[in-house]
Amino acid sequence: MSLLVPSLGFGIVTASILAVAAVGFTLQFGVTNILNLAYGDVMTASAFVAYVTTKHGSGIWLAVAGCAAFGALFSMLLNRVIYTPFVRHGTKLFGMIIVTIAVSLILQNSLQAIWGSSFFSLSFSPGRSYHVSTMVFTASQLGIMAIAVVAMIAIWAMLRFTKLGKAMRATASDPALARSCGIATDRVVDVAWLISGALCGIAGVALAMNVTSFTSTTGGQFLIAIVAAAVLGGVGQPYGAMLGALTIGLTSEVAAGLIAPAYKEVVAFAVLVIVLLFRPQGILSEVASQKEVAA
């Protein structure tokens, strides 16, 4: 039981990274009906951008900003150049899943061809340690949590109070009706992918900061937890993704601390299965039910 409190600390950090990633992932699906399974590989590419910039003397927080810009632009172009033509030709949900898997494999193998299968670490100082109650966090971990809190508040405020947020919700609900009401849905989709891509880039560098080392497959492996958080919260629901990330992040790290690291993902997905047995549509179900992706 002495490991419970430290495990909760690790779980909060993991949940913070997972929340940023899962909200970006589910925002893409909510607005465009595309389950982008190349999301984790864009995170990895962002981590390599951070690796290059920090290696050449850039501060870690400047690298975070650069990765947000990279993720935003890359994701928007990925949707506009590759995904949108398939959608316009009538490719349905599961057909698009195959397309995104193909893009994921292309990105992952391209990264491996460029960087090889070696392990990489970011060049930065985690900073001094701080005691919060009986938990200990480094300055970089506190920074990750702060970024997650700010990002979640910003997404909530945008969706609830801005014209852009209302346009996104309208586009997610019924794109044809939104267009007939004068909403420029193509522009809304571009902005949605820019925002979600920025979250993806931030999550990628945050993940690289929090692990000892990363490879060309790190983001793809983390995608499993992202999808779990999104499904648990209700696919297409940003608020649900936040709750799902908190649940998956805490349970996985507590399981690793109290049982064994090998049970980290087992316990997290056991929680996912149990919750979905009683609530197949996820915690917040509106979009998942409408788009027919409830478990």
C-alpha positions in Angstrom: 0.0 0.0 0.0 3.0 2.3 0.4 3.1 2.4 -3.4 -0.5 3.6 -3.8 0.2 7.4 -3.4 3.2 7.5 -5.8 1.2 5.4 -8.3 -1.6 8.0 -8.0 0.9 10.7 -8.8 2.2 8.8 -11.9 -1.5 8.2 -12.8 -2.3 11.9 -12.8 0.6 12.6 -15.1 -0.4 9.8 -17.5 -4.0 10.9 -17.4 -3.0 14.4 -18.3 -1.1 13.3 -21.4 -3.9 10.9 -22.2 -6.6 13.6 -21.8 -4.8 15.9 -24.3 -4.4 13.1 -26.8 -7.9 11.6 -26.4 -9.7 14.9 -26.7 -7.8 15.7 -30.0 -8.6 12.2 -31.3 -12.3 12.3 -30.4 -12.6 15.9 -31.7 -11.4 14.7 -35.1 -14.0 11.9 -35.1 -16.8 14.1 -33.8 -16.5 16.7 -36.5 -15.5 14.5 -39.5 -16.6 10.9 -38.7 -13.0 9.7 -39.2 -11.4 7.4 -36.7 -7.9 8.5 -37.4 -5.7 5.5 -36.4 -2.6 7.3 -37.7 -3.0 9.7 -34.7 -0.4 7.9 -32.6 2.2 8.1 -35.4 1.6 11.9 -35.8 2.4 12.0 -32.0 5.6 10.1 -32.7 6.6 12.5 -35.5 6.0 15.4 -33.2 8.3 13.7 -30.6 11.0 13.6 -33.2 10.5 17.2 -34.0 11.0 18.0 -30.3 14.1 15.7 -30.3 15.7 17.6 -33.1 14.9 21.1 -31.7 16.0 20.3 -28.2 19.2 18.7 -29.5 20.0 21.9 -31.2 19.6 24.0 -28.1 15.9 24.9 -28.0 14.2 25.0 -24.7 11.7 22.3 -24.0 8.7 24.6 -23.8 9.6 26.2 -27.1 9.7 22.7 -28.5 6.2 22.1 -27.1 5.0 25.1 -29.0 6.8 24.0 -32.2 5.3 20.5 -31.9 1.8 22.0 -31.5 2.3 24.0 -34.7 3.7 20.9 -36.5 0.9 18.7 -35.4 -1.7 21.2 -36.3 -0.4 21.8 -39.9 0.4 18.1 -40.5 -3.0 16.9 -39.4 -4.9 19.5 -41.3 -3.0 18.6 -44.5 -3.4 14.9 -43.8 -7.1 15.3 -43.7 -7.4 17.7 -46.7 -5.0 15.9 -49.0 -5.6 12.2 -48.1 -8.8 11.7 -46.1 -11.2 14.2 -47.6 -10.9 12.8 -51.2 -11.8 9.4 -50.0 -14.8 10.8 -48.1 -16.0 12.7 -51.2 -15.8 9.5 -53.2 -18.3 7.9 -50.7 -15.9 5.9 -48.5 -17.8 4.9 -45.4 -16.7 4.7 -41.7 -15.0 1.3 -41.8 -13.5 1.9 -45.2 -11.9 5.1 -43.8 -10.6 3.0 -40.9 -8.6 0.9 -43.4 -7.3 4.1 -45.1 -6.1 5.5 -41.7 -4.4 2.2 -40.9 -2.6 2.4 -44.2 -1.5 6.0 -43.5 -0.4 4.8 -40.0 1.8 2.1 -41.5 3.3 4.5 -44.0 4.1 7.1 -41.3 5.5 4.4 -38.9 7.7 2.8 -41.6 8.8 6.2 -42.8 9.9 7.2 -39.3 11.7 3.9 -38.9 13.5 4.3 -42.3 14.7 7.8 -41.2 15.5 7.2 -37.6 16.0 3.5 -37.4 14.9 1.3 -34.5 17.1 3.0 -31.9 15.9 4.6 -28.7 15.8 8.4 -28.3 15.6 10.8 -25.4 14.8 14.5 -25.3 17.6 16.8 -24.2 16.1 18.7 -21.4 16.2 19.1 -17.6 13.1 17.8 -15.8 13.7 20.5 -13.2 13.6 20.4 -9.4 11.2 18.1 -7.5 8.1 19.4 -5.7 6.1 17.7 -2.9 2.4 17.9 -3.3 1.0 16.2 -0.2 2.9 12.9 -0.2 3.3 12.8 -3.9 6.5 14.1 -5.7 6.4 15.7 -9.1 9.2 17.2 -11.2 8.8 20.7 -12.7 8.3 19.2 -16.1 5.5 16.9 -14.9 3.8 19.8 -13.2 4.2 21.7 -16.5 2.5 18.7 -18.4 -0.4 18.8 -15.9 -0.8 22.5 -16.3 -0.8 22.3 -20.1 -3.5 19.6 -19.9 -5.7 21.7 -17.5 -5.3 24.8 -19.7 -6.0 22.8 -22.9 -9.1 21.2 -21.4 -10.5 24.5 -20.1 -9.8 26.1 -23.5 -11.6 23.3 -25.4 -14.6 23.4 -23.0 -14.8 27.2 -23.4 -14.5 27.1 -27.2 -17.2 24.4 -27.6 -19.6 26.1 -25.1 -19.2 29.8 -25.7 -17.8 30.6 -29.2 -19.3 30.7 -32.6 -16.6 28.3 -33.8 -17.6 25.8 -31.1 -21.3 26.1 -32.0 -20.3 25.6 -35.7 -18.3 22.5 -34.8 -21.2 21.0 -32.8 -23.6 21.7 -35.7 -21.2 20.2 -38.2 -20.7 17.1 -36.1 -24.4 16.7 -35.6 -25.6 17.2 -39.2 -23.1 18.5 -41.9 -25.7 18.9 -44.6 -28.1 20.9 -42.3 -25.1 23.0 -41.1 -24.2 23.9 -44.7 -27.8 24.8 -45.5 -27.8 27.2 -42.5 -24.8 29.0 -43.9 -22.0 27.4 -42.0 -18.8 27.0 -43.9 -18.4 23.4 -43.0 -15.1 22.8 -44.9 -13.5 25.7 -43.0 -14.9 24.4 -39.8 -13.4 20.9 -40.5 -10.0 22.5 -41.3 -10.0 24.4 -38.0 -11.1 21.3 -36.1 -8.1 19.4 -37.5 -5.8 22.3 -36.8 -6.9 22.3 -33.1 -6.9 18.5 -32.7 -3.6 18.3 -34.5 -2.1 20.9 -32.1 -3.3 18.7 -29.2 -1.8 15.7 -30.9 1.6 17.5 -31.2 1.5 18.6 -27.6 0.6 15.0 -26.4 3.5 13.6 -28.5 6.2 15.8 -26.9 4.6 15.4 -23.4 4.7 11.6 -23.8 8.4 11.8 -24.9 9.1 14.0 -21.9 7.4 11.5 -19.5 9.1 8.3 -20.7 12.7 7.4 -20.4 13.1 6.9 -24.1 10.9 6.6 -27.2 11.1 4.9 -30.6 9.4 5.2 -34.0 6.5 3.0 -32.6 5.9 4.7 -29.2 3.0 6.8 -30.3 1.4 3.9 -32.1 1.6 1.8 -28.9 0.0 4.7 -26.9 -2.8 4.9 -29.4 -4.3 1.8 -27.7 -4.8 3.8 -24.5 -6.1 6.8 -26.5 -8.8 4.7 -28.2 -9.7 3.1 -24.9 -10.2 6.5 -23.3 -12.2 7.8 -26.2 -14.4 4.7 -26.3 -14.9 4.7 -22.5 -16.0 8.4 -22.6 -18.2 7.9 -25.7 -16.5 8.4 -29.1 -16.9 11.9 -30.4 -17.4 13.4 -27.0 -14.5 15.6 -25.8 -15.9 15.8 -22.3 -16.2 12.1 -22.2 -12.7 11.7 -23.4 -11.4 13.7 -20.4 -13.3 11.4 -18.0 -12.1 8.3 -19.9 -8.5 9.5 -19.8 -8.7 10.1 -16.1 -10.1 6.6 -15.5 -7.6 4.8 -17.8 -4.6 6.8 -16.6 -5.2 6.3 -12.9 -6.2 2.6 -13.1 -3.3 1.6 -15.3 -0.7 3.3 -13.1 -2.2 2.1 -9.8 -2.2 -1.4 -11.2 1.4 -1.1 -12.2 2.3 0.1 -8.7 0.2 -2.2 -6.6 0.3 -5.4 -8.7 3.0 -5.4 -11.3 3.9 -3.3 -14.4 2.9 -6.2 -16.6 -0.7 -5.8 -15.4 -0.8 -2.1 -16.2 -2.8 -2.4 -19.5 -4.6 -5.5 -18.4 -6.4 -3.8 -15.5 -7.1 -0.6 -17.5 -8.8 -2.6 -20.2 -10.6 -4.8 -17.7 -12.2 -1.6 -16.3 -13.1 -0.5 -19.9 -14.8 -3.9 -20.6 -16.7 -3.8 -17.3 -17.9 -0.3 -17.8 -19.0 -1.0 -21.4 -20.9 -4.1 -20.3 -23.2 -1.9 -18.3 -23.1 1.2 -20.6 -22.1 0.1 -24.1 -22.3 3.6 -25.5 -19.7 5.0 -23.1 -20.0 7.5 -20.3 -21.3 10.3 -22.6 -23.0 8.7 -25.5 -24.7 11.3 -27.7 -22.3 11.3 -30.6 -21.3 7.7 -30.4 -25.0 6.6 -30.7 -25.7 9.0 -33.6 -22.7 7.8 -35.6 -23.3 4.1 -34.8 -20.0 3.4 -33.1 -21.2 2.5 -29.7 -19.7 -0.7 -28.4 
